[in-house]
């Protein structure tokens, strides 16, 4: 959702009549909704925008701002233009997730409609009525009272359309915002009906929980206040300043509760590479504190997913060097993780990592997804049944690995000759297809020789194209 400043006179009414994809049919152009409890007004209208294809403009205003507009502006045009210039304003463009929500809000039954002199008089009367009901000593605390009302509105916006962005808070951070709310609340000479101490405590809890959803800590350690401050500082910088902190991690699609719809990601079979920004390493606890890179951050930095992927791939091994070692002499497996032993399964996708493993083993190998923290490497000696290996992986997941740490129930395969990473099932299917095509190709060549009784060294049977669905090449 973008945030700009529009006034009613920025609109081009002719565009509304000619726009094919949207035409308000409510009978009014502007909708005003009154919230007496919060002493606020929501003003919504549709603005045809040639770039986005149209957008709803939502203006949030306090009773105090309405009263000031009444005192300073006498004509309806000036009155509403002023309100549009000072409102806490959000735009919901066509084809965004916010557009439908804004449209539903617009089509609710409004208290007042249109930017007319009549609506201006009704808004003026509403705010005057409010001021008559306030005792004289509270009017003396007018600045603090108005600011406290603004801070409360900011809390509501932060938890709703603001999507947890602290830039919309008057004080800049949740901590300072709540601190200021408590300070002002204690100054108000008469306690108010629309806010109490419990409300402020609830706002603090809900807003900190919301931040926890954006700034997620990985591993087993939660971020403390200093970590949160560092996270906010990082998010306020530009992409160039965070590039050296980017790294990849890998999830199993559908096996744990991770929702990829809000995350830029790269799918490989039923695995997904996602991206994070490092906050801190906790070596003693083998844990990583990081910020999960969301689509919102992608938009904020103005970079493409390809740029993000490239930067994270180049940087991951620098932050978390791969660790590849033999488990013990009793089993044929080798373990691939990182030096932290946390989120180490991603090391499999480091640049040239699969080729390095193939070179060390001298050929093809199976990859068993032990967890999101490590994978097991097993050389293919020609005697292994991938279905038996998958059954083993599934049993271990069900009995030993926590759900949140599970990576996949599938076994994977790396073909060193073709340099193809795929599921073991896909590899076996592909191998059978190649075998069948080789037999058919030989028959065709033999028939040709029988018919012509001639052989030319210049004739070569070209390789058949091999289907590589659900595979990634390195």
N, C-alpha and C positions, 0 to 999 in steps of 0.2 A: 504494500500500500504506500503510495507516495504522499508527500505532505507539502503542499504549496499554499499560496494565498490567493483566493479568488473572491471577487465581489460579484454581486448580481449583474452589474453592467458589463462584466467580462464576457457574459454569455451572448451568443448570437442566436436569437429566437428563430431565424429562418432555418438554421441547421436542424432544429428539432422537427420541423415539418417535412424536411426532405430526407431525413435519415431513415434508411430502410430497416436497419437492425434494431431500432428502438424508437418508440414514440410514446411518451407518457399519456395515458388515457384515464387519469384520475380526476380530471376536471380542475386541477390546480397545478401550479408550477412549483410552489414552495409549501413545505409542510413544517409546522412548528409544534413541538411536543413539550409540554410543561411538566417539570418534576418539582413539585412544591416541597417535598421532603428534602431534596438535595439543593433546592433553590437554584435550579439550573434549567436551561432551555436548549433543546436540540432542534436545529434548523437544517432541513435536508432539501436539496433540490438537484435536478439532473442538469449537467452541463455537457453539451455536445462538444467533443474534442476531436479534431481531425486526425490527431496522431494515434490516440488509443481507441478511437471509435466511439467515444462517449464515456461519461463517468458520473457517479453520484458524489456530490459534495456534502459532507456532514460537518456542521459547525456546532461546537459546544460553547455555550455562553452562560455566565453567571447572572443572577439578578442584579448584582452590583454593576456589571458591565452594561446591562440594559439601561439602568438608571443613569449612568454617566452619558450614554448615547442620547438619552432623552434630554439631559441638561445642555448638551453641546450642539445638538442638531435639531432643527425645527422641521425640515422637509423630510418626507418619507424616503426619497431617493438618497439623501445624505445620511439619514439615520441607518438604513440597511447597508449602504456602502461601508460605513464606518464599522458596523458590526462584522461584516465579512472580512474586514482588514485586521481585526483584533482577535477573531475567534480561534479557538483551538480546532484546527481544520484538518480533515482527512479526506482523501480521494479514493474512490473505489472504481477502478477502471473496468470496462467491459472485458469479459473472459478471464477475470481474476476470481479467486475464491471469495473475495470480499464483496463482489458486485451483487450477488444474489442476496446476501445478508442485508446489504444497504437498501436494495430494492424492496425487500420485505418490510424493512423499517419505514421506508417512504410511503408504502401503501397501507400502513396502519391508519386508524382514524385520528387525524391531527386535531389539536386544540384550536389552532388558528391556521389560516391558509393565505398564501400570496403576500408579496411585499407591498402592501397597500397602506394608505393613511389610516384606514380602519384597524389593520393589524398593529400598526405602530401605537395607536391609542390604547388598544387592549393590552399590549405589552407594558406600556407606561403605567396603566392603571394597576396592573398586576404587581409591579415592583413598588409602586407607591403604597399599595395596601400592605405589602410586606414591611416597609419601613415604619409605617404607623404602628405596627404590632410590636416593634422592638422598643424596649425600655430605653430611656434617655442615657443611662450609664453604659448600655451596650453600644449605642451609637457613638459614644466617646471612644470605644474600642474598635471603631469601624475598620481601620486598616487591618488589625489583627484578625478581626472577624471575617473580612472578605478574603484574606490570604488563607485562613484555615479552610474556608469553603473551597478555595481553589486547590489546596493541597489534597483535600478529600476527593475532588473531581479527578485529579491527576492519578490517585490511587485506583479509582474505578477504570480509568482509561488504560492504565498500565496493565491491569488484569484482563482487560477486554481487547479492544481494537488495537491497543498499543503493542500487543504481543510481547510484553515484558521488556520493552526497550527503555532503559533508564534516561535516555535523552529527552523523553517526554515529561520527566519529573522536574518540578520547580527547583528542587535542591540538587539535582544531578545524579544522586545515588539513593538507593532505598534507605540506607543507614541514616544519611543526613536528612532525608525527607521525613522519616518517622520521628527523628529527633526534633525537627522543627514543628511537626504537628503536636507533639507532646508539650513543647514549650508554649505554643500559642493556646492550646486547650487550657492549660493551667492559668493563662493570663485573662481569659474571658471571664468577666465578672459574674455573669449568670450562665449556668450550665445550659447547653442547647439541646433541643430534642433530636436533632439529626446526627449527633455524634456523641459518643461517650468513650471512656478509657478502654473498655472492652473492644469497641470497634477499632480503635487504633492498634491494639494488640493483635487483633485478627488480621488487619491489613498488613502489619509487619510480618506475621507468620505466612500469610498467603503469598506475599510478594517475594519473600526469601525462598519459598518453595518453588515459585515460578522460575526464579533465577536458577535454582538447582536443576531445573529441567533443561535450561539452555546451556549452563556451564556444568556438564556432567563430569564427575570424577571417575576414572577408570581404575581397574584393579580392586583393591580392598580398602583403600584409604580415602576418606572424605576430605574435601578441600576446606581449609580453615579460612579465617577472615583475610589473612595476608594473601592466600592463594586467590581468593575471590577478587581482591583488589588488583592483583597481577593480571587475572583473566580479563577484567574490565579494561585495564590499560592496554592489553594486547588488542582487544576488540575495537578500541578507539583509534588504533594506528592504521596504516595502510598496508596493502598486500605485500609490498616489498619488505616491510619490516617483520612480517611473520613467516616469510618463505622458509627461512632456515629453521623454523620450529615445526614445520609440517611433517607428518608421517602417515603411513597407511596402516590400516588394520583390516582384518577379514572376518566376515560373519557368514553363517549359514542361512540361506534364504528359507524361511518357513520353519526352521528348527527351533529358534528361540523367539523371544518376544520383541525383537528389534523391529521398529517400523522404518522402512527405507523411503517412504513417500516424501519425507521432509529433508532427506539427505541426498546430496550428490553422490552417486556411486557408480561403480563399474562392475557389471555382472560377468562372471566366468562360470559357466555351467550353473550349478545351484549355489554358488558362492558369490559374495558381493564384497568388493573392496570399498571401504569408506575412508574418510579423511579426518584427521584430528590435528589440533595445535597443542604442542607440549607446554605444560605449565611447570611441572617438576617431576623428577624421578625420586622415588623413595626406595633406595637400594636395599636397605635392611629388611624391608617388607616385600620386596619384589613387586612394587606397585607403581603405577603411572598416573599422574594427575594431568588431565588434558581437557580441552574444549572440543566437543564434537562439531565438526564443520557442517553447518546446515545450509539449505537453499537460501535462507534469508541472508546468511553471511556471504554467500556467493554473489547475491545481488548487491549487497552493501559494498563489496570490494570491486564490483564491476569486472569480474574475470569470468572466463569460460570454464566449464568442467574440464576440458582438455588441458588448459593452463594449470589448473589446480592439480590434476592427476600427474602431470609432468613434474611439477615442483615437488610434490610429495614423494614420488618414486625416486627422484634424484637425491632426496634428502634423508629418506628413511634409514638406510644402512649407516649413514653417518651418525645418526642419533642412537640407533639400536643395532649395532653390528650383529650379523648372523653368527650363531653358534651351532656347529654341526659336529656331532660326536657319537661314538659307539656306546650303546646302552650298557652292555656287558658281554662277556664271552659266551653266555648261555643262549642268547637270542640273536637272530640275524639282523634285527632292526638297527637303524641308526636314527638319531633324534635330530630334528632341525627346529631351532627356536631362536631367540635373541639372547644377548648377554644378560638381560634382566630376567628372562624366563617368564615374562608377562606380555601377552598379546603377540607371542612369537610365531604363531602360524603364518603371519603376514610375511615372514622372511622368505617363504617359498616363492613369493612374487617379486622379490628384489630383482633388479636388472641382471640378467645372465645367471641367476642362481640355479635354475633348473639344469642349464648346460654344465655348470661347474659340478653339480652332483653326478650327472651322467658321465662326465669325464673321469671322476674319481672312482665310479663303479664299473666303468667300462661298458656301459650299455643302458638298456631300458630299466625302469623301476616303477613300483607301485608307491602311492602316497596314501597313508592311512591317517585320517583326521582325528588325532588323539583328543584335541580340544582347540579352543581359540588361542591357546598359549603355546602349542607345539604340534608338529606333525611327525609321523614315523615314516622312514624311508626303507623300502624293502626291495632289494634287487630281484628282477624277474629271471629266475633260472629255468623257466619253461615248464615247471612242474606245479605252479601255483594256480589255484582256482579263485578267481576274484569274488565269487559268490560266497565262498567260505570265509574269505577275509571280511566281506561286508557284514556277515552274520556276527563275526567276532566284534567288529566295531559297534554294531547296534547293541549287543549285549553289554559291552563296556559302558556305552552311553547311558543305558537304562539302569545300570547297577552302581556305577562309580562316578560319573561326571555330572556335576550340577547342571541343571537345564540351561542356565545363563551362560555357561562355559562351553556348551556343546557346539561343535562346528558343523558336522554333517554325519549322516549315516551311510554315505556313499564312499566307496574307495575310488581313487583316481590313478591315472597312469600317465607316465611321460615317455613318449616315443622319441628316442634320441636321434634316430635317423631322420625322421620327418620333422622333428622339433615341434611336436604337438602335445599339449597338455589337454587331457579330456577325462571324462569318467571312464573307469575300467570297462564298464558295460559298452560305452561308445567305442572304445578301442577294440574290444573283441568283435563287435559288429563290423567295424571298418576292416579289420584283418580278414574276416570271412569274405567280405565283398572283394577285397584285393585278390584273395586266393581264387575265387570264382572267376574274376575277370582275367586272371592269368591263364587259367585253363581254357577259357573261351578264346583268348587271344592266340594261344598255341594252336588250337584247332583251326582257326582261321588261316594262320600262316601255313600249316600243313596242307590244307585244302588248296591254297594258292599254289604251293610248290608242286602238288600233284597235277594240277591243271596245266601249268606252264612248263614244268620240268626245267625251271630256270631259277637261279638264285643270284641276287645282286648284293654285293657287300654294301652298296650305298643305301639299301632299304633298311629302315629301322622301325621297329614297332614302338610308337610313342606311348608314354605313360598315360593311363586313364586318369581323368580328373577324379579326385577322391572327395567325397562329401565331408565337410568339416563343421557340421552344425554343432552348436554347443561346445566349441573348442576355441582355444586361444593359441595363436602362434607367437613365438618369440624370435 
